[in-house]
Amino acid sequence: MSGIDEQTARAWWEFIDQQLDEELRTKYPTADSTPAVTEYREKYRGAQSEYQALVDALHRGVQEEAEDHLWGLRNRASAWETHPEYPEPISDGTMPCPVPAPESGHPCVKRIPAGWAAAEGHGGGHFWQSPRAAELEARGAHYDPGTLLSGQPTPWHLPEDCTPDCWKWSN
């Protein structure tokens, strides 16, 4: 995760604050409002403390600490993932992984599972694929992925041009 800024932190904090206020409104007034108010105060103070620690880490330039505190805010907000104002889109299973390959910038071909946010990732490692490989696969071409991954020029052909010595049939 990168690019955390105060605006992102504020969006998460305001969302949590609004949801806690709404939660309190639904529980209050009751015959005994003390438990609802006590629970609200505990959750509010915890979220506020997490937000303030995140902003402090950003001001000190400690990105890793800021990431940890942002995850803390995300965890606090996870109960409201289905809320339409949730600060981050939730995948329907078709959301692409947003992490490019560090050296080449090739996209990861894995998808974010349904119900997960992009920041949660997809589990497991990344599988980056060059645009050329994606183009060849879309056309149904036969090519040697090992050669392609090594960065060497890769011979390929379409299925209609396949010959008996095609690597795909050599097994």
C-alpha positions in Angstrom: 0.0 0.0 0.0 1.4 3.4 -0.8 0.2 7.0 -1.2 -1.5 7.3 2.1 -2.2 11.0 2.8 -4.2 13.1 5.2 -7.2 13.2 2.9 -7.4 9.4 2.9 -7.0 9.2 6.6 -9.7 11.9 7.0 -12.2 10.0 4.8 -11.8 6.9 6.9 -12.1 8.8 10.1 -15.2 10.7 9.0 -16.9 7.5 7.8 -16.3 5.8 11.1 -17.5 8.8 13.0 -20.7 9.0 11.0 -21.4 5.3 11.5 -20.7 5.4 15.2 -23.1 8.4 15.5 -25.8 6.5 13.6 -25.2 3.4 15.7 -25.7 5.4 18.9 -28.9 7.1 17.5 -30.4 3.6 16.9 -29.6 2.5 20.4 -30.5 5.7 22.3 -32.8 6.6 24.0 -33.7 3.3 25.7 -34.8 2.6 29.2 -31.1 2.4 30.1 -28.8 4.3 27.7 -25.6 4.0 29.7 -24.4 0.8 27.9 -24.9 2.3 24.5 -23.2 5.6 25.4 -20.3 3.7 27.1 -19.8 1.5 24.0 -20.0 4.5 21.7 -17.4 6.4 23.7 -15.0 3.4 23.7 -15.3 2.9 20.0 -15.1 6.7 19.3 -11.9 7.1 21.4 -10.3 4.1 19.8 -11.0 5.3 16.3 -10.0 8.8 17.1 -6.7 7.7 18.7 -6.0 5.5 15.6 -6.7 8.4 13.3 -4.5 10.8 15.3 -1.7 8.3 15.3 -2.0 7.9 11.6 -1.8 11.7 11.0 1.1 11.9 13.4 3.0 9.2 11.5 2.3 11.0 8.2 3.7 14.3 9.6 6.8 12.4 10.8 7.2 10.8 7.4 7.0 7.2 8.8 5.0 5.6 6.0 5.0 2.0 7.4 3.6 3.2 10.7 0.9 5.2 8.8 0.0 2.0 6.9 -0.4 0.1 10.1 -2.7 2.8 11.5 -4.7 2.9 8.3 -5.3 -0.8 8.6 -6.5 -0.2 12.1 -9.1 2.3 10.8 -10.1 -0.1 8.1 -10.5 -2.9 10.7 -12.7 -0.6 12.7 -14.8 0.2 9.6 -15.1 -3.4 8.4 -18.5 -3.8 10.1 -19.9 -1.3 7.6 -18.3 -2.6 4.4 -21.7 -2.9 2.7 -22.6 0.7 3.4 -22.9 2.7 0.2 -20.5 5.4 1.6 -17.8 3.0 2.5 -14.5 4.9 1.6 -13.1 2.1 -0.6 -14.8 0.1 -3.4 -15.5 -3.6 -2.7 -14.8 -6.1 -5.4 -17.5 -8.1 -7.0 -14.8 -10.6 -8.1 -13.8 -8.8 -11.3 -11.7 -6.0 -9.8 -8.1 -6.3 -11.1 -5.2 -6.3 -8.8 -3.8 -2.7 -8.6 -0.2 -3.8 -8.0 2.1 -3.5 -11.0 5.4 -5.5 -11.4 8.1 -3.4 -9.7 10.6 -3.7 -12.6 8.5 -3.7 -15.7 5.1 -2.2 -14.6 3.3 -5.2 -16.1 -0.2 -5.8 -14.5 -0.9 -8.6 -12.1 -3.6 -10.8 -13.7 -5.1 -12.0 -10.5 -8.5 -10.6 -9.4 -9.5 -9.3 -6.0 -12.0 -11.8 -4.5 -15.6 -10.8 -4.2 -16.3 -8.9 -0.9 -12.7 -7.8 -0.6 -11.3 -4.3 -1.0 -8.4 -3.6 -3.3 -6.1 -2.8 -0.4 -6.7 -6.3 1.0 -5.2 -7.9 -2.1 -6.0 -11.3 -3.5 -4.0 -13.6 -1.3 -1.0 -15.4 -2.5 1.7 -13.9 -4.7 1.3 -11.8 -7.8 1.3 -13.1 -11.3 2.4 -10.4 -13.6 1.9 -10.7 -17.3 3.2 -8.7 -20.1 0.7 -7.0 -22.4 2.2 -9.2 -25.2 1.4 -12.4 -23.3 -2.1 -11.2 -22.6 -2.6 -10.4 -26.3 -1.3 -13.9 -27.3 -3.5 -15.6 -24.8 -6.6 -13.7 -26.0 -5.9 -14.9 -29.5 -5.5 -18.5 -28.3 -1.8 -18.5 -29.4 0.5 -21.3 -28.4 3.8 -20.0 -26.9 6.2 -21.2 -24.3 5.5 -19.2 -21.1 8.9 -20.1 -19.6 10.7 -18.6 -22.5 8.4 -15.5 -22.3 9.0 -15.1 -18.6 12.8 -15.3 -19.1 12.6 -12.2 -21.3 13.8 -14.1 -24.4 12.2 -13.7 -27.8 9.3 -16.2 -27.8 8.1 -18.0 -30.9 4.4 -18.4 -31.1 1.7 -19.5 -33.5 -2.1 -19.6 -33.7 -3.9 -22.9 -33.2 -4.9 -23.1 -36.8 -1.1 -23.0 -37.7 -0.2 -25.7 -35.2 2.2 -28.5 -36.3 3.0 -31.9 -34.7 6.2 -30.5 -33.2 4.4 -27.7 -31.3 5.7 -27.5 -27.7 2.1 -27.6 -26.5 1.7 -31.2 -27.8 5.2 -32.4 -26.8 4.0 -33.7 -23.4 
